[in-house]
């Protein structure tokens, strides 16, 4: 069977279920009438049946618990075939006191061919069920005479004070001249001789004073039988000649053993004045699977009895499923871009772009630098850019077209992640006053979410750039890494990206990842630009000054630029270079440019390995000075696997540095193995072998250097800005065409 056929079957099945649900609801409303004081009619029917009879019989059941499989389908047919005049439930006729359960038990009892009475038990009392019992059936405790017998029903739930009930009971028994007396009470007043494993002390009549006082009162005035349930057993106890019978096998949970089995009790009042009773046992219980199916059906069935809210919700769920199936089966999908979109009207006008980001300058990182380059490039093209970003301590007081949001709190010693006050109405007013044509968000949460919200409010499209692999930042979240990685990170990115009107990714491999996790929004592969010319033209005097400061002599210099954080995999490089130092006599040094919350730990590790003169953590460097630092190096080393592009790698190539990096989604598309550097698996020995190869082979290093420089030339900021502007124009054209 093909997938399409299966989906069609599921669609029509859902439609049938919806029609069935609505039809069943209409049927129930037509045939199920409201019921009040049901015991009044039942008592009248019992009196009419027993009028003029010297002998009669009745059945006692306990713990029906809304059972369809046992009580309705098995016990009721047996009762209807017996010569029985009426039925009494000794308690727990319902599984709980909800309105749906009371209505369902009435439907079940309607199959009886005899009148019936219910005892107010523990389940009837639950979930505010006491007022429902009173409304639908009558008082919680009562008494009546039928034939030559008096039947007395007591409340064991605590709803009625037991002292008051005993006073009432004493008065009833004093004045009563009936030949036979039967008492029904939900909780057993006597415990069985052998302890039942599923019973606790509270399952018996409480408080203990009530139990003893009741037993004494009944012995003083004499009764024929005392019936109770609440526990799934059959048990007989005797107190001063009075049989106390616990019967709990008309439904519910039983163990199918000597004392716990499905049954009911038949009581016969004979013409000679004697009373006897017998246990009618079911030969076979209910299969566990059928019992589970019964419970599921009863849950669905009972939903129809609680007004219209649950019914509407249930139908709504199936409608949503049907809509999804209909879209999947019957609506054609075109996965190709719309090539008829005319972006020229938007390309020919000056755009107003609002960018929302969780970090920005003066914080140094790939995302802030990328945003700043795009801003500069767009402004050269005569567009206007507004930046919405967190406020930092070193933030300049006066910044043109930058809205700074005060921070609520931040993560990391160096405040890598700041949670700004996105609820500020002042920020929203400023963005609204800016009147953007398009909103560009750079993170899938917090300020990024505010950006999408503002886009919807202002009725403009939202573009999202996927900069960072969130799953590699699990160490910043107080959750198990696998939970964050496999559920939250991927789900968050997918959900956020699909809320946007376009998504920009830096590499083909990143686009493939987004498609695999379910992103369906229009996606553009657009590498972040670099200021290529700036890395070609540096002042030799400044470079020499840096060499003297760092005491660089006749040695091979490796450079790495990275935030000092777990996801950047700095330990990998330190451990590898510690091994390299053991294997070679050739002098080398690694300069790691960047700062972060792991700086102290990494420095301690470098010192411990005796690499203080070999590996230097030089701290953060302003972006405008980075060209000089790249010129210090002979090759660029990188081990991070959290990049989506690795912009620092392109910068290093623009400065003529070949690259040795660990393969990841951001590295695969910019490092061509053996051409402008090397990309390796995350295996230290392989990575180290490539570093050692570059260290020892100067001619190879020169060849890779020339290739790296020519490769990076294609990634200029000017081209980057023009391409992004074209993405804006297409997105605006598509957005407004859809609105019209």
VOBADREN-21357 format. One record per residue (C-alpha): residue in one letter; x, y, z. Coordinates in steps of 0.25 Angstrom, whole numbers, padded with zeros to 4 digits, always signed. Example, Ala and Ser with C-alpha at 12.3 -4.5 7.8 and 13.67 -1.06 7.14 Angstrom:
<rs>
A+0049-0018+0031/S+0055-0004+0029/
</rs>
This chain:
<rs>
X+0000+0000+0000/X+0006+0014-0004/X+0007+0025+0006/X-0003+0033-0002/X-0014+0022-0001/X-0011+0020+0014/X-0013+0035+0016/X-0026+0035+0008/X-0031+0023+0017/X-0027+0031+0030/X-0034+0043+0024/X-0047+0036+0021/X-0046+0029+0035/X-0045+0042+0042/X-0057+0048+0034/X-0065+0035+0038/X-0061+0037+0053/X-0066+0052+0053/X-0079+0048+0046/X-0081+0037+0056/X-0077+0046+0068/X-0087+0057+0064/X-0098+0046+0061/X-0096+0039+0074/X-0097+0053+0082/X-0110+0056+0075/X-0115+0042+0078/X-0111+0043+0093/X-0118+0057+0093/X-0131+0051+0087/X-0132+0039+0095/X-0125+0042+0109/X-0134+0050+0117/X-0130+0058+0130/X-0133+0050+0143/X-0135+0054+0157/X-0139+0047+0170/X-0138+0034+0163/X-0140+0026+0176/X-0154+0031+0177/X-0159+0024+0164/X-0150+0011+0168/X-0156+0010+0182/X-0170+0011+0176/X-0167+0000+0166/X-0161-0009+0178/X-0174-0007+0186/X-0183-0010+0175/X-0175-0023+0172/X-0175-0028+0186/X-0190-0024+0189/X-0197-0036+0195/X-0184-0045+0194/X-0180-0054+0206/X-0167-0057+0199/X-0158-0050+0190/X-0143-0049+0186/X-0133-0038+0183/X-0119-0037+0178/X-0107-0029+0185/X-0096-0024+0177/X-0083-0016+0180/X-0073-0009+0173/X-0079-0008+0160/X-0070+0004+0156/X-0076+0007+0143/X-0072-0007+0138/X-0077-0010+0124/X-0070-0023+0122/X-0074-0030+0135/X-0086-0023+0141/X-0093-0019+0128/X-0090-0030+0119/X-0089-0042+0129/X-0096-0040+0142/X-0108-0032+0137/X-0112-0043+0127/X-0111-0053+0139/X-0119-0045+0148/X-0130-0043+0137/X-0131-0058+0136/X-0132-0060+0151/X-0145-0060+0159/X-0141-0047+0166/X-0150-0035+0169/X-0140-0024+0171/X-0126-0020+0172/X-0117-0012+0182/X-0103-0007+0180/X-0096-0007+0193/X-0087+0004+0189/X-0077+0009+0178/X-0086+0007+0166/X-0078+0018+0159/X-0063+0019+0157/X-0064+0034+0162/X-0074+0044+0165/X-0073+0052+0152/X-0086+0055+0145/X-0081+0047+0133/X-0080+0035+0142/X-0094+0037+0148/X-0100+0038+0134/X-0093+0026+0129/X-0097+0017+0141/X-0111+0021+0139/X-0110+0016+0124/X-0104+0003+0129/X-0115+0001+0140/X-0126+0003+0129/X-0123-0011+0124/X-0128-0017+0137/X-0142-0023+0136/X-0145-0020+0151/X-0144-0007+0160/X-0131-0004+0167/X-0126+0005+0178/X-0112+0011+0180/X-0104+0012+0193/X-0096+0025+0195/X-0082+0020+0195/X-0068+0025+0195/X-0067+0027+0179/X-0081+0033+0179/X-0075+0044+0188/X-0062+0047+0180/X-0061+0059+0171/X-0072+0067+0178/X-0081+0055+0175/X-0090+0056+0187/X-0098+0067+0182/X-0100+0060+0169/X-0104+0047+0176/X-0114+0055+0184/X-0119+0062+0171/X-0120+0049+0163/X-0124+0039+0173/X-0128+0045+0186/X-0123+0046+0201/X-0110+0040+0205/X-0117+0032+0216/X-0131+0027+0216/X-0140+0016+0220/X-0153+0009+0214/X-0162-0003+0216/X-0165-0013+0205/X-0174-0025+0208/X-0170-0030+0222/X-0156-0024+0222/X-0149-0011+0225/X-0137-0007+0217/X-0128+0003+0223/X-0117+0011+0215/X-0106+0018+0223/X-0095+0028+0219/X-0081+0024+0222/X-0074+0035+0215/X-0074+0045+0226/X-0083+0054+0218/X-0093+0052+0229/X-0089+0052+0244/X-0089+0038+0249/X-0095+0042+0262/X-0107+0048+0255/X-0109+0035+0247/X-0108+0026+0259/X-0118+0035+0266/X-0127+0034+0254/X-0125+0019+0253/X-0128+0016+0267/X-0141+0023+0266/X-0144+0016+0253/X-0141+0002+0259/X-0149+0005+0272/X-0162+0008+0265/X-0160-0002+0254/X-0169-0015+0254/X-0164-0021+0241/X-0162-0036+0241/X-0148-0034+0234/X-0138-0023+0234/X-0126-0021+0224/X-0115-0010+0226/X-0106-0005+0214/X-0094+0003+0216/X-0083+0006+0207/X-0070+0004+0216/X-0070-0010+0223/X-0072-0009+0238/X-0065-0022+0240/X-0051-0026+0235/X-0049-0040+0229/X-0043-0051+0237/X-0031-0052+0227/X-0024-0039+0223/X-0027-0034+0209/X-0014-0029+0202/X-0021-0018+0194/X-0029-0013+0206/X-0024-0002+0216/X-0030+0003+0229/X-0037+0014+0223/X-0045+0005+0213/X-0053+0000+0226/X-0063+0008+0233/X-0057+0021+0240/X-0056+0026+0250/X-0054+0014+0259/X-0064+0019+0269/X-0075+0019+0258/X-0072+0005+0255/X-0073+0000+0269/X-0086+0008+0272/X-0092+0003+0259/X-0089-0011+0263/X-0095-0009+0277/X-0108-0002+0272/X-0111-0013+0261/X-0108-0024+0272/X-0118-0017+0282/X-0129-0016+0272/X-0126-0028+0263/X-0125-0028+0248/X-0124-0040+0238/X-0112-0036+0229/X-0102-0024+0228/X-0097-0022+0214/X-0085-0014+0209/X-0075-0013+0198/X-0063-0003+0196/X-0053-0015+0196/X-0052-0025+0184/X-0055-0037+0192/X-0066-0046+0197/X-0065-0048+0212/X-0075-0052+0223/X-0073-0048+0238/X-0082-0050+0250/X-0084-0041+0261/X-0094-0045+0272/X-0102-0054+0262/X-0103-0043+0251/X-0096-0047+0238/X-0087-0035+0232/X-0085-0038+0217/X-0075-0031+0209/X-0078-0032+0194/X-0069-0025+0184/X-0068-0033+0171/X-0078-0027+0162/X-0067-0020+0154/X-0055-0012+0157/X-0042-0019+0161/X-0042-0033+0166/X-0030-0043+0167/X-0038-0056+0163/X-0034-0063+0175/X-0041-0070+0187/X-0047-0057+0193/X-0046-0047+0181/X-0055-0051+0169/X-0066-0046+0161/X-0080-0049+0167/X-0093-0044+0173/X-0101-0048+0185/X-0115-0054+0184/X-0124-0052+0197/X-0137-0059+0198/X-0148-0056+0208/X-0156-0068+0210/X-0171-0070+0213/X-0168-0077+0226/X-0160-0065+0231/X-0146-0070+0228/X-0135-0062+0221/X-0124-0068+0213/X-0114-0063+0203/X-0104-0070+0193/X-0092-0065+0185/X-0094-0065+0170/X-0080-0066+0164/X-0076-0063+0150/X-0068-0075+0144/X-0058-0066+0136/X-0053-0052+0139/X-0049-0042+0128/X-0037-0042+0120/X-0027-0031+0123/X-0027-0026+0109/X-0042-0026+0108/X-0042-0018+0121/X-0032-0008+0116/X-0041-0006+0103/X-0053-0005+0112/X-0047+0006+0120/X-0043+0014+0108/X-0057+0012+0102/X-0063+0017+0115/X-0054+0029+0115/X-0058+0033+0101/X-0073+0029+0104/X-0073+0037+0117/X-0068+0050+0109/X-0082+0051+0103/X-0089+0053+0116/X-0082+0065+0121/X-0088+0077+0114/X-0083+0081+0101/X-0069+0086+0104/X-0062+0072+0104/X-0070+0068+0092/X-0066+0080+0084/X-0051+0078+0088/X-0052+0064+0083/X-0058+0067+0070/X-0048+0079+0068/X-0036+0069+0070/X-0041+0060+0059/X-0044+0072+0050/X-0030+0077+0052/X-0025+0063+0048/X-0034+0062+0036/X-0030+0076+0031/X-0015+0072+0032/X-0018+0059+0025/X-0026+0066+0014/X-0015+0076+0012/X-0005+0064+0011/X-0013+0056+0001/X-0022+0065-0007/X-0015+0079-0008/X-0003+0079-0018/X+0010+0085-0013/X+0020+0092-0022/X+0034+0091-0015/X+0041+0099-0026/X+0043+0114-0024/X+0033+0124-0030/X+0042+0129-0042/X+0031+0139-0046/X+0033+0148-0034/X+0038+0161-0038/X+0047+0167-0028/X+0051+0179-0036/X+0041+0189-0030/X+0048+0186-0016/X+0062+0186-0022/X+0060+0200-0027/X+0056+0206-0014/X+0064+0209-0001/X+0059+0199+0009/X+0058+0201+0024/X+0063+0189+0031/X+0061+0186+0046/X+0071+0175+0051/X+0068+0168+0065/X+0080+0161+0071/X+0083+0155+0085/X+0098+0160+0084/X+0105+0171+0077/X+0117+0180+0078/X+0124+0183+0087/X+0123+0168+0090/X+0133+0161+0080/X+0127+0149+0073/X+0124+0144+0060/X+0109+0148+0060/X+0112+0163+0064/X+0123+0164+0054/X+0114+0158+0043/X+0103+0168+0047/X+0112+0180+0047/X+0118+0176+0033/X+0104+0175+0027/X+0100+0188+0033/X+0111+0195+0027/X+0109+0189+0014/X+0094+0192+0013/X+0097+0206+0018/X+0107+0208+0006/X+0095+0203-0003/X+0087+0215+0003/X+0078+0206+0012/X+0075+0210+0026/X+0078+0199+0037/X+0073+0199+0051/X+0079+0190+0061/X+0072+0185+0074/X+0082+0179+0083/X+0085+0177+0098/X+0092+0188+0106/X+0106+0185+0111/X+0115+0192+0121/X+0124+0198+0110/X+0113+0202+0101/X+0115+0216+0095/X+0105+0225+0100/X+0101+0231+0086/X+0099+0221+0075/X+0092+0224+0062/X+0081+0215+0059/X+0083+0205+0071/X+0073+0202+0081/X+0079+0197+0094/X+0071+0188+0103/X+0074+0187+0118/X+0079+0173+0122/X+0071+0165+0132/X+0082+0155+0135/X+0094+0149+0127/X+0101+0135+0126/X+0116+0133+0127/X+0127+0141+0134/X+0129+0149+0121/X+0114+0151+0119/X+0114+0143+0106/X+0099+0143+0107/X+0090+0154+0112/X+0075+0153+0114/X+0070+0167+0111/X+0057+0173+0115/X+0048+0169+0103/X+0036+0174+0110/X+0039+0188+0109/X+0028+0196+0102/X+0038+0207+0099/X+0046+0198+0090/X+0034+0194+0082/X+0030+0209+0081/X+0043+0212+0075/X+0043+0200+0065/X+0029+0204+0061/X+0033+0219+0059/X+0044+0214+0050/X+0034+0207+0040/X+0043+0196+0035/X+0040+0190+0022/X+0046+0177+0027/X+0051+0171+0040/X+0064+0162+0040/X+0065+0153+0053/X+0079+0147+0056/X+0075+0137+0068/X+0063+0127+0069/X+0059+0132+0083/X+0058+0144+0092/X+0061+0157+0085/X+0059+0148+0072/X+0045+0145+0076/X+0042+0159+0079/X+0046+0162+0065/X+0036+0152+0059/X+0026+0157+0068/X+0028+0172+0063/X+0028+0167+0049/X+0014+0161+0051/X+0009+0174+0058/X+0015+0183+0047/X+0011+0174+0036/X+0024+0173+0030/X+0032+0160+0026/X+0043+0154+0035/X+0056+0148+0031/X+0064+0139+0040/X+0079+0136+0038/X+0083+0123+0044/X+0097+0126+0050/X+0099+0116+0061/X+0097+0101+0064/X+0089+0102+0077/X+0091+0088+0081/X+0106+0091+0084/X+0102+0100+0094/X+0095+0090+0104/X+0106+0094+0115/X+0099+0107+0116/X+0085+0101+0119/X+0081+0094+0132/X+0076+0082+0125/X+0082+0068+0121/X+0090+0071+0108/X+0083+0060+0100/X+0069+0066+0104/X+0074+0080+0099/X+0081+0075+0087/X+0071+0065+0082/X+0058+0072+0086/X+0059+0086+0090/X+0070+0091+0080/X+0064+0084+0067/X+0050+0087+0071/X+0053+0102+0074/X+0060+0104+0061/X+0050+0097+0053/X+0038+0104+0059/X+0044+0118+0059/X+0050+0117+0045/X+0036+0112+0039/X+0030+0125+0046/X+0039+0133+0037/X+0037+0137+0023/X+0051+0134+0019/X+0063+0127+0025/X+0078+0130+0021/X+0088+0120+0023/X+0103+0121+0021/X+0106+0108+0015/X+0099+0097+0007/X+0102+0087+0018/X+0094+0096+0028/X+0082+0097+0018/X+0082+0081+0017/X+0082+0081+0033/X+0070+0090+0033/X+0062+0082+0023/X+0065+0069+0030/X+0059+0075+0043/X+0046+0080+0036/X+0049+0094+0032/X+0040+0098+0020/X+0041+0113+0019/X+0048+0118+0007/X+0063+0116+0009/X+0075+0124+0003/X+0090+0119+0004/X+0097+0132+0006/X+0111+0132+0012/X+0115+0143+0021/X+0124+0154+0015/X+0138+0158+0019/X+0146+0171+0018/X+0155+0164+0008/X+0163+0177+0004/X+0166+0180+0019/X+0173+0167+0021/X+0182+0170+0009/X+0187+0183+0013/X+0193+0184+0027/X+0204+0193+0033/X+0217+0185+0034/X+0221+0194+0045/X+0209+0190+0053/X+0212+0175+0051/X+0227+0176+0055/X+0222+0183+0067/X+0213+0172+0071/X+0224+0162+0068/X+0233+0169+0078/X+0223+0170+0088/X+0220+0155+0087/X+0235+0152+0086/X+0233+0144+0073/X+0246+0140+0067/X+0250+0129+0057/X+0238+0120+0059/X+0225+0115+0052/X+0213+0123+0057/X+0200+0117+0057/X+0188+0126+0060/X+0174+0122+0065/X+0162+0132+0067/X+0151+0126+0076/X+0143+0130+0088/X+0148+0122+0100/X+0136+0113+0102/X+0133+0099+0103/X+0127+0098+0089/X+0139+0103+0082/X+0147+0090+0086/X+0160+0098+0090/X+0164+0086+0099/X+0165+0077+0086/X+0176+0087+0081/X+0184+0088+0094/X+0185+0073+0095/X+0189+0071+0081/X+0200+0082+0081/X+0205+0076+0094/X+0207+0063+0087/X+0213+0071+0075/X+0223+0077+0084/X+0228+0063+0088/X+0229+0059+0074/X+0237+0070+0067/X+0249+0079+0070/X+0244+0090+0061/X+0240+0103+0068/X+0225+0107+0068/X+0215+0115+0075/X+0200+0116+0075/X+0193+0129+0078/X+0179+0128+0082/X+0171+0141+0080/X+0158+0142+0088/X+0152+0143+0102/X+0142+0135+0109/X+0137+0128+0122/X+0147+0117+0121/X+0160+0125+0120/X+0165+0122+0134/X+0163+0107+0133/X+0170+0107+0120/X+0181+0115+0124/X+0183+0106+0136/X+0183+0094+0127/X+0194+0100+0118/X+0203+0103+0130/X+0201+0089+0135/X+0205+0083+0122/X+0217+0092+0122/X+0212+0099+0109/X+0213+0113+0115/X+0223+0118+0104/X+0217+0110+0093/X+0202+0113+0094/X+0197+0128+0098/X+0183+0132+0101/X+0185+0147+0096/X+0171+0151+0100/X+0161+0159+0091/X+0165+0168+0080/X+0156+0178+0073/X+0151+0174+0059/X+0159+0186+0052/X+0172+0181+0058/X+0170+0166+0054/X+0177+0167+0041/X+0190+0170+0048/X+0189+0158+0056/X+0186+0149+0044/X+0199+0154+0038/X+0207+0148+0050/X+0203+0134+0046/X+0208+0124+0036/X+0195+0115+0037/X+0181+0115+0044/X+0177+0104+0054/X+0162+0102+0057/X+0155+0090+0065/X+0141+0096+0067/X+0129+0088+0062/X+0118+0098+0066/X+0120+0107+0054/X+0110+0109+0042/X+0121+0115+0034/X+0134+0119+0041/X+0135+0133+0037/X+0149+0134+0044/X+0154+0123+0035/X+0150+0132+0022/X+0157+0144+0029/X+0170+0135+0031/X+0170+0131+0017/X+0168+0145+0012/X+0181+0148+0020/X+0188+0136+0013/X+0187+0126+0024/X+0184+0111+0020/X+0175+0105+0030/X+0175+0092+0038/X+0161+0089+0044/X+0152+0079+0049/X+0140+0075+0039/X+0127+0081+0043/X+0115+0087+0035/X+0121+0101+0035/X+0135+0096+0031/X+0132+0086+0020/X+0128+0097+0010/X+0139+0106+0011/X+0151+0097+0014/X+0155+0089+0001/X+0164+0078+0006/X+0178+0079+0000/X+0175+0092-0007/X+0174+0103+0003/X+0176+0095+0016/X+0172+0082+0022/X+0159+0077+0029/X+0159+0065+0037/X+0150+0056+0046/X+0150+0059+0061/X+0161+0050+0063/X+0173+0056+0069/X+0184+0048+0062/X+0179+0051+0048/X+0177+0066+0051/X+0191+0066+0058/X+0197+0059+0045/X+0192+0070+0036/X+0197+0081+0046/X+0211+0074+0046/X+0211+0073+0031/X+0209+0088+0029/X+0219+0091+0040/X+0230+0083+0033/X+0227+0086+0018/X+0229+0101+0015/X+0227+0099+0000/X+0213+0092+0003/X+0210+0103+0013/X+0213+0114+0002/X+0204+0106-0008/X+0192+0105+0001/X+0194+0120+0005/X+0193+0125-0009/X+0180+0116-0011/X+0174+0121+0002/X+0176+0135-0002/X+0170+0134-0016/X+0158+0125-0010/X+0154+0136+0000/X+0154+0147-0010/X+0140+0142-0015/X+0134+0145-0001/X+0135+0161+0000/X+0125+0169+0008/X+0121+0177-0004/X+0116+0164-0011/X+0110+0159+0002/X+0102+0172+0004/X+0097+0172-0010/X+0092+0157-0009/X+0085+0159+0004/X+0078+0171-0001/X+0073+0163-0013/X+0068+0153-0003/X+0061+0164+0004/X+0054+0168-0009/X+0050+0154-0013/X+0044+0152+0001/X+0037+0166+0001/X+0031+0163-0013/X+0026+0149-0009/X+0020+0154+0004/X+0012+0165-0002/X+0008+0157-0014/X+0002+0146-0004/X-0005+0158+0004/X-0012+0162-0009/
</rs>
